[in-house]
């Protein structure tokens, strides 16, 4: 926690760091900084429902090379978000309904959300049999015979 001086102006609060002499005089107020949300469009909810407006591919930032699948999604709170489509292969197209969670993709600028597989129109089935990280992709465990 930092010590800061708070000055009130007609329409806002101006917070500045204290000087040495202000600290000695003792006219300061303790102000806690509010933490910024990492997924602001979800409005403090764990997930939001949305409709795909556009499904397309994009390339990652400099050292990496790939073709990443993303979608522009219109969320239920009337906000647009760019959402990463995880896994191999997908069935999403325009007007598909998806459930969106927080979680940024480090090498795609502006992508702070991921679609959840296996819910609404986004099928869990991938182009291969997944053995690891099944819970992230809604894959049931194979039955042993």
N, C-alpha and C positions, 0 to 999 in steps of 0.2 A: 504494500500500500504506500502511495506517495503522498507527501504533504503538498497541498496546493492552495492557492488563494482563489477565492471565488468572487468575481465581480458581476453584479446583475445589471444587464442592459435591458431596455424596454422589451425587446422581443426574444432575447436568448441569454444563456448563461455562458460567460467567458471564463475558462479555467486556464490559469497559467502557473508554471512551476515557481516555487518560492525562492527569493533571494536570501542571502545569509542574514541581512538586517531584518527582513520581514520575519524570519524564523525567531530571531532574538526578541522582537517586539511581541510576538505571540499572537498576532491576529490572523489565524489561519483556520481553515475548515478541512476536515478529512472527507475526501470524495473518493468513492470506489468506482473504478472504471467498469462499465458494462461490457460484457463479452459479446462480440459480434457472432451471429449465427453462421455456421458453415453451409447451411442449406436454407437460405432466407425464404425461398418461395414455398416451402412446406408449412410455414407459419407454425412452428413448434409441434408439428404432427409427425408421427413416425413414417407414415406413407400418405400419398394422395393419389386419387384416381385421375386419369387424364385420357385425352383422345389424341391420337397421332395426326398431326397436320401434314408432316412431310418426313419420309424415311429416306436417308441418303448416306453416303460414305464420305469420310474425310481422312486427311493424313495427319500424323502426329507431329510434335515439335522436333527440333533439329536432330539430336543424335539418333532418334528412332526412325524406323521405316516400316510402314504397314498400311493397311487400309482398314480403318475403324468404322464400324457401323453405328450411326447415331440417328436420333429422331427428334424432330421438334414437336413438343407435346403441349396441348392446351389443357392445363390443370383445372380441377373442379373449383378452384378459387379465382378463376378468370385470369390466370397468369400463364405466360408461355415459358417453357423451360426446354433446354437442349439436354436430351437424355441419352446415355450410353446404352447400347444393346449388348449385354454380356453373352458369352458362350459362342459356340460354333454353329452357324446356321440359325435363321429365324423366319417366322412367317408374318412379320408385321408389314402393314401397308397403310395407306391413308385411311383414316376413320377407324383404325383398330383401337380398342380400349385397353389400356395398360395401367398397372399399379407402379408408382414411382417411389423410390426411397432415396435417401441422401447417400453420398459417397462419390467423391470426385475421381476423375480419371486424370492422373498426373500429367500425361503427355498430350492431352487435348485441352487447349485453352477454352475456358468458358463452360466446360462440361462438369457440373457439380452434382449430377443426379444419375441414378441407374434404374433401369426397368427390372421388375421382378418377374422371373420366369414361372410359368405354370398357373398364372392367375389371369382371369378374363381372357382376352384374345391372344395372349402371348404364350404359346405352347412350350412345355418343359422339354419336349423331345428334341435332342440335338442330333447332329450327323454322325455321332459315335457313341459308344457305351461308356458313360462316365463312371469312374470308380472313386475318385477323390473329390472333395468339396461338393458332395451331393446336396447338402442342405441349402447352399447358396443358389442352386439351380433347380430346386424342387424335384429331385430324382429319387424315386423309391429304391430301397436296397434290394439287390437281386436275391431271390430265394435259393438256398442251397439244397441240392437234391441228394 
